[in-house]
């Protein structure tokens, strides 16, 4: 069983930050304000306006901004090609490795959608026969797209965009579904980040099935201060999560680590994902595994490029 890409994670940081809320400061610092009650404190409030960015921000607002930006980053990922590598290990009841599987692939963009082409297995390039099959599949797909009408292409694009929005809609629930706490500051790859922890909020009513799974996860996020971007995420299941009408279950204690990297100084894209955990498929089959995915070699996709069958 592949562990689902579950993600992802309270109160205000201080009473002072609440007092310095944007609406209050804007009102006090507006030159049009003439109420005599405030005239004698204007110089102090003006200094506070300038100093406000130095005070800790609200953890919920930081996470809200970061989630919105992450949605944009995933859309912009279609502007790139990249390589992917996976390592998957299975364990017995004594935590000894029973099998290991490795695979590699290259993702290219065909008519606005990512297309995966397998390139290696268990650390070796695919045999020549399988390489030919991969090329044939690519040729067939490019030919199909080339012969599609404008209406068919638009429908495919709309369906894909709708699917992506649905897949990631649950992330938008994070700021409301969790009690978020600003734990402090840190540095990752030389970048200043906030460290924010999250635990499920009691009484929260999820908006979707994926949102319901969030209530069985606790986590911690490292968010870049200068741009509100996710740099690292750690999550752990604290309850059993079921998939497909209880055909599969993920036990408490499963872990996820997700990291992103800055690409071309314009977008943040996945760098590494590590998952580990145990569960069941059906009523009797127990599974335990860990899985690591590495994304690398991002290259900006040129719109003028054309992929044609050979």
Helices and strands as residue ranges (DSSP letters): H 15-19, H 22-29, H 36-39, H 42-51, G 52-54, H 59-76, G 77-79, E 80-91, E 97-110, E 113-121, E 124-125, H 128-146, H 150-168, G 169-173, H 174-177, E 178-188, E 191-200, H 209-214, E 217-224, E 230-237, E 241-243, E 248-250, E 255-263, E 267-281, E 285-300
